[in-house]
Amino acid sequence: MRELHEEMRQRFTPLPGAVAAWHGRVSREEWRAWLVRLHGHQARLIALWGTDRRAREHVFEVHAALLLDGALLWFSLAVDPDHPEYPGLSDLYPAGDRMQRALADMLGVSAVDAEDTRPWLRHGAWPAAWFPLRADADVAAGFAAVADDYPFVTVTGDGVHEIPVGPVHAGTIEPGHFRFSVLGERILRLEERLGYKHKAIEKLMEGRSLVEGVALAGRISGDSTVAYAWAYAQATESATGTAVPERALWLRGLLLERERIANHLGDLGALGNDAGFAFALAQFSALKEIWLRRQAQIFGHRYLMDRIVPGGVTSDIDGAAARAMIEDGRRLEQDVRQLRAICDDHAGVQDRFVGTGIVAPDLARRLGLCGMAARASGQTVDLRRALPIVPYDRLDVAVATQEAGDVAARVSVRFEEILESLRLCARVLESLPAGPVRVEPASRIVEPRTAGCVEGWRGEVLIAIESSEDGRIERLHAHDPSWQNWPLLEHAVIGNIVPDFPLINKSFNLSYSGHDL
């Protein structure tokens, strides 16, 4: 490993900023060689995306970001626009399969020898030869609807039948299609299709100033607005060489942990309800509502939108607010511990949770599961420890893990993470340094390619930005951890009964919006 790190330092350029990161351009041969080597050292694929650089350099570029031993490695491969192909990576990183398909849909650059070449984000809404992320894409042409007959994988055999669910659902959730192959009530296979509500986030970012872009970044996936805004702010602050006040960084940590707590509270209530225990839904919903109301009172927004901006944060707190939040945390800890004991002792709940929706640790590792769901399957990666930034480098975050990989394990990790986040919030509030909470970001660009990466409540949120000399966004790629985790849901349901799917699905609670930019 030491030899690999030394070669990285010699071959790649360190990027400025809070996150330890390197970037470099590689040849076609180096691209594959580096992927193989990094895979051998247990590096984890974070994201794969592309850029149209034909106007300036007459190439497309394909980018890969991987996490290795406390550092983010971002390398780029130039691709001939007359032969827009590159060596694929899905044989090494299965989570990259859908990323490759999305890259082909959006930019028209395809992975050589890819096993699955079906469209992923391109539904019947735009022609096959139209690529929205190309600089010369005619927006009007993209609205020419074409027939779309997606070739789902079929399972045959006596008694096997299919159950299609969605993309329109009964609740107020975003669209996604689930195609079940079942025998009786037992699930033999699940195949998902997502991308029904493409919002053109990446295209809308083009030409915006670095300061303007944060509002849109914070709305990529509304339940993770803090994580996205912080990752975006990291990238822009790195691009401009902006030094953020320490108090602002500690307040960002507070906001991120409060976001984690709110989402876990909501999910624990929904999981109880899916297990037929409406008492849990009522109790956790009340606790979440109290938590959100406090956020609205102190920070001005229930879900903390627009609180993090390049250069710092937009809300400060006084001593009275800090004391109120500390007292809230103490009461919530007591309530959560009591509710956990009730759920653990409820035979009906445990019968639904234990042994349901299993993702074994080895499968989680091989397929790249990340975040809270991965930690419930024996994986220990948490960017709060793996890429520690202020204030996490001083908080000694305890990573909650389980080995069983079932719904019960994912519930247990949620409980543990709430308790740990409450501890972290109290530490931040008790140790909050004095000083300003925001500075005006510098206008000059010191590094045109930068990245930010934050451990959101689902897992790693990445923002990669390529900016122009005048401080405008030429290309922004946002990556949600749901890209890694949706395929694992397909594995988790195999062998379970159809009525358990809502429970298993909620135990992951993946983002449609973050997946479909």
C-alpha positions as CSV (number, residue, x, y, z in Angstrom):
1,M,0.0,0.0,0.0
2,R,2.8,2.4,0.8
3,E,4.3,1.8,-2.7
4,L,0.9,2.6,-4.3
5,H,0.5,5.8,-2.3
6,E,4.0,6.9,-3.3
7,E,3.2,6.3,-7.0
8,M,-0.1,8.2,-6.6
9,R,1.8,11.2,-5.2
10,Q,4.2,11.1,-8.1
11,R,1.6,10.5,-10.8
12,F,-1.3,12.6,-9.7
13,T,-1.8,16.2,-8.6
14,P,-3.1,16.9,-5.1
15,L,-6.3,19.0,-5.1
16,P,-6.7,21.8,-2.6
17,G,-9.5,21.7,0.0
18,A,-10.8,20.0,3.0
19,V,-10.9,16.5,1.5
20,A,-7.6,14.7,0.7
21,A,-7.9,14.2,-3.0
22,W,-5.7,13.7,-6.1
23,H,-6.5,14.2,-9.8
24,G,-4.7,13.2,-13.0
25,R,-5.2,12.4,-16.6
26,V,-4.4,8.9,-17.7
27,S,-3.9,7.1,-21.0
28,R,-6.3,4.3,-22.1
29,E,-3.8,1.7,-20.9
30,E,-3.2,3.4,-17.6
31,W,-7.0,3.8,-17.0
32,R,-7.5,0.0,-16.9
33,A,-4.3,-0.7,-15.1
34,W,-5.1,1.8,-12.3
35,L,-8.6,0.3,-11.9
36,V,-7.2,-3.2,-11.6
37,R,-4.6,-2.1,-9.1
38,L,-7.0,0.0,-7.0
39,H,-9.5,-2.8,-7.0
40,G,-6.8,-5.2,-5.7
41,H,-6.2,-2.8,-2.8
42,Q,-9.9,-2.7,-1.9
43,A,-10.5,0.8,-3.2
44,R,-14.2,1.6,-3.5
45,L,-15.8,3.1,-6.6
46,I,-17.6,6.4,-5.7
47,A,-18.7,7.7,-9.2
48,L,-18.3,7.5,-12.9
49,W,-19.3,10.4,-15.3
50,G,-18.2,12.2,-18.4
51,T,-17.5,15.7,-19.9
52,D,-17.9,17.1,-23.4
53,R,-14.5,18.9,-24.0
54,R,-14.7,18.9,-27.8
55,A,-14.8,22.6,-28.2
56,R,-11.6,23.1,-26.3
57,E,-9.6,19.9,-26.8
58,H,-11.6,17.8,-29.3
59,V,-12.2,15.0,-26.8
60,F,-14.8,13.6,-24.5
61,E,-13.5,12.8,-21.0
62,V,-14.5,10.0,-18.8
63,H,-14.0,10.4,-15.0
64,A,-13.8,7.9,-12.2
65,A,-13.6,8.7,-8.5
66,L,-12.5,6.1,-6.0
67,L,-11.9,6.1,-2.3
68,L,-8.7,4.5,-1.1
69,D,-7.3,4.5,2.4
70,G,-8.4,8.0,3.4
71,A,-8.0,9.7,0.0
72,L,-10.2,10.4,-3.0
73,L,-8.6,9.6,-6.3
74,W,-10.2,11.2,-9.4
75,F,-8.7,10.3,-12.7
76,S,-9.8,11.3,-16.2
77,L,-9.4,9.6,-19.6
78,A,-9.6,11.4,-22.9
79,V,-11.9,9.7,-25.5
80,D,-11.8,10.2,-29.2
81,P,-15.2,11.7,-30.2
82,D,-15.0,9.8,-33.5
83,H,-14.8,6.5,-31.5
84,P,-16.5,7.4,-28.3
85,E,-15.6,4.2,-26.3
86,Y,-13.6,3.5,-23.2
87,P,-12.5,0.4,-21.2
88,G,-15.4,-0.4,-18.9
89,L,-15.1,-1.1,-15.2
90,S,-18.3,-3.0,-14.3
91,D,-16.4,-6.4,-14.2
92,L,-14.3,-5.0,-11.3
93,Y,-17.0,-2.7,-9.8
94,P,-20.5,-4.1,-10.5
95,A,-22.0,-0.8,-9.1
96,G,-20.5,0.9,-12.1
97,D,-22.8,-1.0,-14.6
98,R,-25.7,1.5,-14.3
99,M,-23.2,4.4,-14.2
100,Q,-21.8,3.2,-17.5
101,R,-25.3,2.9,-19.0
102,A,-26.2,6.4,-17.8
103,L,-23.0,7.8,-19.3
104,A,-23.9,6.3,-22.6
105,D,-27.4,7.8,-22.4
106,M,-26.3,11.2,-21.4
107,L,-23.1,11.7,-23.4
108,G,-23.0,9.0,-26.0
109,V,-19.8,7.5,-24.7
110,S,-20.0,3.8,-24.2
111,A,-18.0,1.2,-22.3
112,V,-16.2,-1.4,-24.4
113,D,-17.5,-4.9,-24.0
114,A,-20.2,-3.8,-21.5
115,E,-22.5,-6.8,-20.8
116,D,-25.6,-4.6,-20.4
117,T,-26.1,-1.9,-23.0
118,R,-29.8,-1.2,-22.3
119,P,-30.7,2.5,-21.8
120,W,-30.8,3.5,-18.1
121,L,-31.9,7.1,-17.9
122,R,-33.1,7.4,-21.5
123,H,-36.8,6.5,-21.4
124,G,-39.1,7.1,-24.3
125,A,-38.8,10.8,-23.8
126,W,-35.8,11.4,-26.1
127,P,-34.4,9.8,-29.3
128,A,-31.6,7.3,-29.0
129,A,-29.1,9.4,-31.0
130,W,-29.7,12.6,-28.9
131,F,-27.3,13.1,-25.9
132,P,-28.4,15.9,-23.5
133,L,-25.0,16.5,-21.9
134,R,-23.3,17.2,-25.2
135,A,-22.5,20.9,-25.7
136,D,-24.3,21.0,-29.0
137,A,-27.5,19.2,-27.9
138,D,-30.6,20.8,-29.4
139,V,-33.0,21.0,-26.4
140,A,-36.0,21.0,-28.7
141,A,-35.0,17.7,-30.3
142,G,-35.0,16.1,-26.9
143,F,-38.7,16.3,-26.6
144,A,-39.4,14.2,-29.7
145,A,-41.0,11.2,-27.9
146,V,-40.2,7.7,-29.2
147,A,-41.5,4.3,-28.4
148,D,-39.9,2.7,-25.4
149,D,-40.1,-1.1,-25.0
150,Y,-37.6,-1.8,-22.2
151,P,-36.4,-5.4,-22.3
152,F,-36.7,-6.6,-18.7
153,V,-35.0,-9.9,-17.9
154,T,-37.6,-12.6,-17.8
155,V,-37.7,-15.7,-15.5
156,T,-39.5,-18.8,-16.9
157,G,-40.7,-22.0,-15.3
158,D,-43.8,-23.7,-14.1
159,G,-45.9,-21.3,-11.9
160,V,-43.6,-18.3,-12.4
161,H,-45.4,-15.1,-13.0
162,E,-44.5,-11.3,-13.0
163,I,-45.9,-8.6,-10.8
164,P,-45.2,-5.0,-12.2
165,V,-45.3,-2.3,-9.6
166,G,-45.1,1.4,-10.5
167,P,-43.7,3.7,-11.8
168,V,-46.7,5.6,-10.3
169,H,-47.1,4.6,-6.6
170,A,-49.9,4.9,-4.2
171,G,-48.0,7.2,-1.8
172,T,-46.4,10.6,-2.3
173,I,-43.1,9.2,-3.4
174,E,-41.2,9.6,-6.7
175,P,-41.6,7.2,-9.6
176,G,-39.8,3.9,-10.0
177,H,-40.7,0.7,-11.6
178,F,-40.2,-2.7,-9.9
179,R,-40.7,-5.9,-11.9
180,F,-41.0,-9.0,-9.7
181,S,-40.7,-12.5,-10.9
182,V,-42.4,-14.7,-8.3
183,L,-43.4,-18.3,-7.6
184,G,-46.4,-18.2,-5.4
185,E,-45.5,-15.4,-3.0
186,R,-41.8,-16.1,-3.1
187,I,-39.6,-13.6,-5.0
188,L,-37.3,-15.2,-7.5
189,R,-36.0,-12.0,-9.0
190,L,-36.5,-8.2,-8.8
191,E,-35.5,-5.8,-11.6
192,E,-35.7,-2.1,-11.1
193,R,-36.1,0.7,-13.6
194,L,-35.5,4.2,-12.4
195,G,-35.0,7.6,-14.1
196,Y,-38.6,8.5,-14.8
197,K,-38.3,12.1,-13.6
198,H,-35.1,13.5,-15.0
199,K,-34.6,17.1,-13.8
200,A,-31.6,18.1,-15.9
201,I,-29.7,19.2,-12.8
202,E,-26.3,18.8,-14.6
203,K,-27.4,20.8,-17.6
204,L,-29.0,23.5,-15.4
205,M,-25.7,23.9,-13.6
206,E,-23.8,24.8,-16.7
207,G,-22.9,28.5,-16.8
208,R,-24.0,29.3,-13.3
209,S,-21.6,31.0,-10.9
210,L,-20.1,29.0,-8.2
211,V,-22.0,31.0,-5.6
212,E,-25.3,30.6,-7.4
213,G,-25.1,26.8,-7.8
214,V,-25.4,25.9,-4.2
215,A,-29.2,26.5,-4.1
216,L,-29.7,23.9,-6.8
217,A,-27.2,21.5,-5.3
218,G,-29.1,21.6,-2.0
219,R,-32.3,20.5,-3.8
220,I,-30.9,17.4,-5.7
221,S,-32.3,15.2,-3.0
222,G,-34.4,17.1,-0.5
223,D,-33.8,14.8,2.5
224,S,-30.1,15.2,2.1
225,T,-29.9,18.9,1.5
226,V,-27.2,19.5,4.1
227,A,-25.0,16.8,2.7
228,Y,-25.3,18.0,-0.9
229,A,-24.8,21.7,0.0
230,W,-21.7,20.8,2.1
231,A,-20.2,18.7,-0.6
232,Y,-20.9,21.5,-3.1
233,A,-19.4,24.1,-0.8
234,Q,-16.3,22.0,-0.3
235,A,-15.8,21.8,-4.1
236,T,-16.3,25.6,-4.6
237,E,-14.2,26.6,-1.7
238,S,-11.4,24.4,-3.0
239,A,-11.8,25.9,-6.5
240,T,-11.4,29.5,-5.1
241,G,-9.0,28.8,-2.3
242,T,-11.5,30.1,0.2
243,A,-10.7,29.5,3.9
244,V,-13.9,28.9,5.8
245,P,-14.2,30.1,9.4
246,E,-13.9,27.3,12.0
247,R,-17.2,28.2,13.7
248,A,-19.0,27.7,10.3
249,L,-17.4,24.2,9.9
250,W,-18.5,23.1,13.4
251,L,-22.0,24.4,12.6
252,R,-22.0,22.4,9.4
253,G,-21.3,19.3,11.4
254,L,-24.2,20.1,13.7
255,L,-26.5,20.5,10.7
256,L,-25.4,17.3,9.1
257,E,-26.0,15.3,12.3
258,R,-29.4,16.9,12.8
259,E,-30.3,15.9,9.2
260,R,-29.1,12.3,10.0
261,I,-31.2,12.1,13.1
262,A,-34.4,13.5,11.4
263,N,-34.2,10.9,8.6
264,H,-33.5,8.0,10.9
265,L,-36.5,9.0,13.2
266,G,-38.8,9.1,10.2
267,D,-37.6,5.8,8.8
268,L,-37.9,4.0,12.2
269,G,-41.5,5.1,12.4
270,A,-42.2,3.9,8.8
271,L,-40.5,0.6,9.4
272,G,-42.6,0.0,12.5
273,N,-45.7,0.8,10.5
274,D,-44.7,-1.6,7.7
275,A,-44.3,-4.3,10.3
276,G,-47.9,-3.7,11.5
277,F,-46.8,-1.7,14.6
278,A,-48.6,1.7,14.2
279,F,-47.5,2.7,17.7
280,A,-44.0,3.1,16.4
281,L,-45.1,5.3,13.5
282,A,-47.0,7.6,15.9
283,Q,-44.2,7.9,18.4
284,F,-41.3,8.4,15.9
285,S,-43.4,10.8,13.8
286,A,-44.0,12.9,16.8
287,L,-40.3,12.9,17.8
288,K,-39.3,13.9,14.2
289,E,-41.9,16.7,14.1
290,I,-40.6,18.2,17.4
291,W,-37.0,17.9,16.0
292,L,-38.0,19.7,12.7
293,R,-39.9,22.4,14.5
294,R,-36.8,23.2,16.5
295,Q,-34.8,23.5,13.3
296,A,-37.3,25.9,11.9
297,Q,-37.3,28.0,15.0
298,I,-33.5,28.2,15.3
299,F,-32.2,27.9,11.7
300,G,-35.2,29.2,9.8
301,H,-36.0,26.0,7.8
302,R,-37.4,22.7,8.9
303,Y,-35.2,20.7,6.5
304,L,-32.2,23.1,6.7
305,M,-32.2,24.2,3.1
306,D,-29.9,27.1,2.1
307,R,-28.2,27.0,5.5
308,I,-24.8,26.0,4.0
309,V,-23.3,28.2,1.3
310,P,-19.9,28.7,-0.1
311,G,-17.8,30.5,2.5
312,G,-19.7,29.2,5.5
313,V,-23.3,29.1,6.8
314,T,-26.2,31.5,6.8
315,S,-27.4,30.9,10.4
316,D,-25.6,31.4,13.6
317,I,-26.8,30.3,17.1
318,D,-26.6,32.0,20.5
319,G,-26.2,30.4,23.9
320,A,-29.9,30.0,24.5
321,A,-30.4,28.1,21.3
322,A,-27.4,25.9,22.1
323,R,-28.8,25.1,25.5
324,A,-32.2,24.3,24.0
325,M,-30.8,21.9,21.5
326,I,-28.7,20.2,24.2
327,E,-31.8,19.7,26.3
328,D,-33.7,18.5,23.3
329,G,-31.0,15.9,22.7
330,R,-31.2,14.6,26.2
331,R,-34.9,14.2,26.1
332,L,-34.7,12.5,22.6
333,E,-32.1,10.1,23.8
334,Q,-34.3,8.9,26.6
335,D,-37.3,8.5,24.3
336,V,-35.3,6.7,21.6
337,R,-33.8,4.3,24.2
338,Q,-37.3,3.5,25.5
339,L,-38.8,3.0,22.1
340,R,-35.9,0.8,21.1
341,A,-36.5,-1.4,24.1
342,I,-40.2,-1.6,23.2
343,C,-39.4,-2.6,19.6
344,D,-36.8,-5.1,20.6
345,D,-39.3,-6.8,23.0
346,H,-42.2,-6.9,20.5
347,A,-42.4,-10.4,19.2
348,G,-44.4,-9.4,16.1
349,V,-42.0,-6.7,15.1
350,Q,-38.9,-8.9,15.5
351,D,-40.6,-11.7,13.6
352,R,-40.9,-9.3,10.6
353,F,-37.4,-7.8,11.0
354,V,-35.1,-10.7,11.8
355,G,-33.9,-12.7,8.8
356,T,-35.7,-10.5,6.3
357,G,-34.0,-8.9,3.4
358,I,-30.5,-10.2,4.1
359,V,-27.4,-8.7,2.3
360,A,-24.5,-10.8,3.4
361,P,-21.2,-9.0,4.3
362,D,-19.3,-10.6,1.4
363,L,-22.0,-9.6,-1.1
364,A,-22.1,-6.1,0.3
365,R,-18.3,-5.7,-0.2
366,R,-18.2,-7.2,-3.7
367,L,-21.1,-5.1,-5.0
368,G,-20.1,-1.9,-3.3
369,L,-22.9,-1.3,-0.8
370,C,-22.2,1.9,1.1
371,G,-23.4,4.1,4.0
372,M,-25.8,3.0,6.7
373,A,-27.0,-0.1,4.8
374,A,-23.4,-1.2,4.3
375,R,-22.6,-0.8,8.0
376,A,-25.5,-3.1,8.7
377,S,-23.8,-5.7,6.6
378,G,-20.4,-5.7,8.2
379,Q,-18.7,-2.9,6.3
380,T,-17.1,-0.2,8.4
381,V,-16.5,2.7,5.9
382,D,-17.8,6.1,7.1
383,L,-16.3,9.2,5.6
384,R,-16.6,10.9,9.0
385,R,-13.7,8.7,9.9
386,A,-12.2,7.7,6.5
387,L,-12.0,11.3,5.3
388,P,-12.2,13.3,8.5
389,I,-12.8,17.0,8.1
390,V,-13.5,19.7,10.7
391,P,-15.1,19.1,13.1
392,Y,-15.1,15.3,12.7
393,D,-11.3,15.1,12.9
394,R,-11.8,16.1,16.6
395,L,-14.9,14.2,17.5
396,D,-13.8,10.5,17.4
397,V,-16.9,9.3,15.6
398,A,-18.0,5.8,16.7
399,V,-19.1,3.8,13.7
400,A,-22.1,1.6,14.3
401,T,-22.0,-1.8,12.6
402,Q,-23.9,-5.1,12.4
403,E,-23.1,-8.3,10.7
404,A,-26.5,-9.9,10.0
405,G,-27.4,-7.6,7.0
406,D,-31.1,-8.0,7.5
407,V,-33.9,-5.5,8.3
408,A,-33.2,-5.9,12.0
409,A,-29.6,-5.0,11.5
410,R,-30.4,-1.9,9.5
411,V,-32.9,-0.9,12.2
412,S,-30.2,-1.4,14.9
413,V,-27.7,0.7,13.0
414,R,-30.3,3.5,12.7
415,F,-30.8,3.4,16.5
416,E,-27.1,3.5,17.2
417,E,-26.5,6.3,14.7
418,I,-29.2,8.4,16.3
419,L,-27.6,8.0,19.7
420,E,-24.1,8.7,18.3
421,S,-25.3,11.7,16.4
422,L,-27.0,13.1,19.5
423,R,-23.6,12.7,21.3
424,L,-21.8,14.5,18.4
425,C,-24.4,17.3,18.4
426,A,-23.8,17.9,22.1
427,R,-20.1,17.9,21.7
428,V,-20.3,20.4,18.9
429,L,-22.6,22.7,20.9
430,E,-20.4,22.5,24.0
431,S,-17.2,23.1,22.0
432,L,-18.4,25.6,19.4
433,P,-15.5,28.0,18.7
434,A,-16.2,31.7,18.6
435,G,-15.9,33.8,15.4
436,P,-17.6,34.6,12.2
437,V,-19.8,32.1,10.4
438,R,-19.3,33.2,6.8
439,V,-16.7,34.9,4.5
440,E,-17.2,36.0,1.0
441,P,-15.8,33.4,-1.4
442,A,-12.8,34.4,-3.4
443,S,-13.5,35.3,-7.0
444,R,-10.4,33.9,-8.5
445,I,-10.1,30.2,-9.5
446,V,-7.0,28.5,-8.1
447,E,-8.0,25.0,-9.3
448,P,-10.4,24.3,-12.1
449,R,-11.2,20.7,-11.1
450,T,-12.3,20.2,-7.5
451,A,-14.5,17.8,-5.5
452,G,-16.3,17.6,-2.3
453,C,-17.4,14.5,-0.5
454,V,-19.5,14.1,2.6
455,E,-21.0,11.2,4.6
456,G,-24.7,11.9,4.3
457,W,-27.2,9.8,6.2
458,R,-27.5,7.3,3.3
459,G,-23.8,7.3,2.5
460,E,-21.2,9.1,0.4
461,V,-22.4,12.2,-1.4
462,L,-20.0,13.5,-4.1
463,I,-19.9,16.8,-6.0
464,A,-17.3,17.2,-8.7
465,I,-16.9,20.6,-10.4
466,E,-15.0,21.7,-13.5
467,S,-15.0,25.5,-13.5
468,S,-14.0,28.3,-15.9
469,E,-11.5,31.1,-15.2
470,D,-14.3,33.5,-14.5
471,G,-15.8,31.3,-11.8
472,R,-18.6,29.7,-13.7
473,I,-19.5,26.0,-13.8
474,E,-18.5,24.2,-17.0
475,R,-19.5,20.8,-15.7
476,L,-20.9,19.6,-12.4
477,H,-21.5,15.9,-11.5
478,A,-23.4,15.0,-8.3
479,H,-23.4,11.5,-7.1
480,D,-25.9,10.0,-4.6
481,P,-25.1,6.8,-2.6
482,S,-28.3,5.3,-3.9
483,W,-26.5,4.5,-7.2
484,Q,-24.5,1.9,-5.3
485,N,-27.3,0.6,-3.1
486,W,-30.3,0.2,-5.5
487,P,-28.8,-3.0,-7.0
488,L,-28.3,-4.5,-3.6
489,L,-32.1,-4.1,-2.9
490,E,-32.7,-6.4,-5.8
491,H,-30.5,-9.0,-4.1
492,A,-32.0,-8.4,-0.6
493,V,-35.5,-9.4,-1.6
494,I,-34.6,-12.7,-3.3
495,G,-36.3,-15.6,-1.4
496,N,-38.5,-13.2,0.6
497,I,-42.3,-13.0,0.1
498,V,-43.8,-10.1,-1.9
499,P,-45.6,-8.6,1.2
500,D,-42.2,-8.1,2.8
501,F,-40.9,-5.9,-0.1
502,P,-42.2,-2.6,1.4
503,L,-40.5,-3.4,4.6
504,I,-37.2,-4.3,3.0
505,N,-37.4,-1.3,0.7
506,K,-38.0,1.1,3.6
507,S,-35.1,-0.4,5.5
508,F,-32.8,1.0,2.7
509,N,-35.0,4.0,1.9
510,L,-33.0,5.0,-1.2
511,S,-33.4,8.2,-3.2
512,Y,-35.1,8.4,-6.5
513,S,-34.3,12.1,-6.9
514,G,-30.6,11.8,-6.1
515,H,-30.4,8.9,-8.6
516,D,-32.2,10.8,-11.4
517,L,-30.4,14.1,-11.9
